[in-house]
Amino acid sequence: MNFSATIRQVGNVSVVEVSGKLTSFESGALRNNIAKLLQEGRKQILLNLSGLEYLDSSGIGDLVHAYLSVVKRGGEMKVVGLTEKVEEILKITQLYQVFPEFRDEQAALQSFPQSERNRRPMLEIVRPGKN
């Protein structure tokens, strides 16, 4: 199976469903998808890696580059759905300490900040006798 990345929106979070093999042959594919999201102003990204079968050093490099690109733009990237193989690779490379991982997609989605319109204002004006 070749590499593919499908992007869908859940509220303000872009869920990138990764499947196949992330190797030097697909190098840059994940990077390009993340760069496109960042250009669109989408900074809350959840990587669903449940369909990722394998990654080599180039794939690891793509994950790191994607993560750094998001963080440098003030965003957040989180991971869900690690297979045993991929989790083992992330542990060996110590990257499991970098990527916040969640047990399921719903828990990961809830961990992102809510949209600006759902947040309480940071400054609340209180007028005596009016509130």
Residue pairs with C-beta under 8 A, 6 or more apart in sequence:
1 19
1 20
1 21
1 53
2 20
2 21
2 26
3 18
3 19
3 20
3 21
3 22
3 23
3 25
3 26
3 29
3 30
4 18
4 19
4 20
5 16
5 17
5 18
5 19
5 29
5 30
5 33
6 16
6 17
6 19
7 14
7 15
7 16
7 17
7 33
7 37
8 14
8 15
8 17
9 15
9 42
10 46
10 109
11 109
11 114
11 115
12 42
12 44
12 112
12 114
12 115
13 44
13 45
13 46
13 109
13 112
14 37
14 42
14 44
14 45
14 46
15 46
15 48
15 105
15 109
16 30
16 33
16 34
16 37
16 45
16 46
16 47
16 48
17 48
17 50
17 51
18 30
18 47
18 48
18 49
18 51
18 52
19 51
19 52
19 53
20 26
20 51
20 52
20 53
21 52
21 53
21 54
21 55
21 59
22 29
22 30
22 52
22 54
22 55
22 56
22 58
22 59
22 62
22 63
23 54
23 55
23 56
23 58
23 59
24 56
24 57
24 58
26 59
27 58
27 59
27 61
27 62
28 62
29 62
30 59
30 62
30 63
30 66
31 62
31 65
31 66
31 69
34 45
34 66
34 69
34 70
35 69
37 43
37 45
38 69
38 70
38 73
38 75
42 75
43 70
43 73
43 74
43 75
43 76
44 75
44 76
44 112
44 113
45 66
45 70
45 75
45 76
45 77
45 78
46 77
46 78
46 79
46 80
46 105
46 108
46 109
46 112
47 63
47 66
47 77
47 78
47 79
47 80
47 99
48 80
48 81
48 105
49 79
49 80
49 81
49 82
49 83
49 86
50 80
50 81
50 82
50 83
51 81
52 81
52 83
52 86
53 83
53 85
54 85
54 86
55 63
55 86
55 89
60 89
60 93
60 95
63 95
63 99
64 95
64 98
66 77
67 77
67 98
67 99
70 76
70 77
71 77
76 100
76 112
77 99
78 99
78 100
78 101
78 102
78 108
78 111
78 112
79 99
79 100
79 101
79 102
79 108
80 101
80 102
80 103
80 104
80 105
80 107
80 108
81 105
82 90
82 101
87 96
89 95
90 96
90 99
100 111
102 108
102 111
113 119
